[in-house]
Amino acid sequence: MSVPAVQSALQQLHTLATQAAGQPGNALQTSLVAGQGGFAAELRASVQRINELQQTASNKAIALQSGAPGVELADVMVDMQKAGVGFQMGVQVRNRLLTAYKDVMNMQV
């Protein structure tokens, strides 16, 4: 599928989404750019939560390795597992989104 065809399909999806939401023409695009509500904002927040989980786990692991007081091995392991599960969830959501996108792109008009 060529780039203009993809852009046309995305524009049609944008138009349908705004009509379904009862919003004026550029509201969806504005909300995507500004990060206000909607799917894009929720996706961005989810990625940030996954990133925070990974950073927390990494920081606790470094603290444990350096011998910082009050850092337990069990806490580090739990945080590592939370980060791993969060990352796997993010990968699965991405895979589902790609599958849905491909399905929409393969639809006959």
N, C-alpha and C positions, 0 to 999 in steps of 0.2 A: 504494500500500500504506500503510495507516495505521500510526501509531506503535506502538500495542499489538501489531499483527501483526508488525512488525519486531522488537519486543522479545521476542515469543514465539518467533520464528524464531531469534533470537540465543540465547535460553535453551536451545532445543533443540540448537543447534550446540554450545553450552557443555557440555550434558549428554553428548552423543555424544563430544565430545573427551575429557572426563574418563573416560568409560567405556573409550574406546580406549586411553588412557594408563594405565589402572588406578589412577587417583588418586582420593582422596575428593572429594566434591562441589564444594567451593569452592577447590580447589587451583589450578585454572587462573586463576580470578579473582584469587586472592591473588598468583600469580606475575606477572600483568599489572600489578597495583598496585605490588608490591614491586620489580618489574624483575628478577626472578630467572629466568635462563634462558628458553628458549622463543622463540617467534616474535616476541613483542612486544619482548623485550630485544634480539634480533638486529636487528630493524627500527630500534629506537632507536639502537643502536650504529652502524648503517649511515648513518643520518641525521647522527649526530655526526661520523663520518669524512668525509662529504661537506662538512659545515660547516667542519671543520678544513682540508680541502684549499682551500676557498674563502678562508678567512681567511689561510692561508699565502700563497696567490697574491696576495691583495690587499696584504698586508704587504710582500711582496717588490717589488711594483709601486710602492708608495709609497716604499720605500727606494731603488729605482732612480731614481725621479723626483726625489728629494731629493739624489741624488748620493752616497749612502752607499758607502764603499769595500767592495770584495769582492762586490758584487752585479752579476752578469752579465745581460745582456739575454736570452741563451739560457736561463738558469735561470728567469727570470721567464716567458718564453714557454712553457717546458715545464710549469711549475707552473700557468699559466693553462689550458693544454690539459688537464692532469690534472683540474683543478677542473671544466672544462666537460664532460669525459667522465663524471666522477662525477655531476654534476648530471643529465645526460641519462639515465644509468643509473637514477638515483633516480626520474626522471619516468616511465621505462618500467616500472619495478617498480610504481609507484603506479597506472599505467594498467592493468597486468595484474591488480592486486589489485581495482581497481574493476570490471573486467570479470568476474572470478571472483565477486565479491560480487553483482553484478547477475544472473549466471547462477544462483547459489544462490537468490536471492530470486524468480526467475521459475520455479523448479521447482514442479511440481504435486505436491501431497501426496496 
